Amino acid sequence: MKKCLTIFSILLVLILIQIDVDAQCSMCTKTASQLGEKPALGMNQGILYLMGMPFVIVGFIAYRWWKNQPVEE
């Protein structure tokens, strides 16, 4: 239980820490530079959102699978 709580705490801290990340390929960077600063920030956040969703879905499925495994003693 203590190990699970520690892992959960670390993940929570990592989620709460916000880091300025540029997640744009060269093509997106060129397009964003032509749009201006505010639309470019929105485009960057959209790219990060689209990148993160598969990780959230796979993590949720893995968690459910792990919790439904029979306990071996």
C-alpha positions in Angstrom: 0.0 0.0 0.0 2.8 2.4 0.9 4.5 1.7 -2.5 1.3 2.5 -4.4 0.8 5.7 -2.4 4.4 6.8 -3.2 3.9 6.1 -6.9 0.6 8.0 -6.9 2.2 10.9 -5.1 5.0 11.1 -7.6 2.6 11.0 -10.5 0.4 13.7 -9.0 3.4 16.0 -8.5 4.5 15.4 -12.1 1.0 16.2 -13.4 0.7 19.4 -11.3 4.1 20.8 -12.4 3.6 22.7 -15.6 6.6 23.1 -17.8 6.7 25.3 -20.9 7.1 22.8 -23.7 7.3 23.4 -27.4 5.8 20.4 -29.2 5.9 21.5 -32.8 7.5 19.9 -35.8 9.2 22.2 -38.3 6.1 22.5 -40.5 3.9 23.5 -37.5 6.5 25.9 -36.2 6.6 27.8 -39.6 2.8 27.9 -39.7 2.6 29.1 -36.1 5.1 31.8 -36.6 2.9 33.2 -39.4 -0.2 33.1 -37.2 1.2 35.3 -34.4 2.0 34.6 -30.8 -1.4 33.8 -29.2 -2.7 31.5 -31.9 0.7 29.8 -31.9 0.4 29.1 -28.2 -3.1 27.7 -28.7 -1.7 25.5 -31.5 1.1 24.2 -29.3 -1.4 23.4 -26.5 -3.6 21.5 -29.0 -0.6 19.4 -30.1 0.3 18.6 -26.5 -3.4 17.6 -25.8 -3.5 15.3 -28.8 -0.1 13.8 -27.8 -1.2 13.2 -24.2 -4.6 11.5 -24.8 -3.2 8.2 -26.1 -1.0 8.0 -23.0 -4.0 8.6 -20.7 -6.1 6.0 -22.5 -3.4 3.3 -22.4 -2.6 4.2 -18.8 -6.3 3.8 -17.8 -6.6 0.4 -19.6 -3.3 -0.8 -18.0 -4.5 0.3 -14.5 -7.9 -1.5 -15.0 -6.1 -4.6 -16.2 -3.7 -4.5 -13.3 -6.5 -4.1 -10.7 -8.5 -7.0 -12.2 -5.6 -9.5 -11.9 -6.2 -12.2 -9.3 -4.1 -11.9 -6.2 -1.5 -14.7 -5.8 -0.2 -15.6 -2.4 
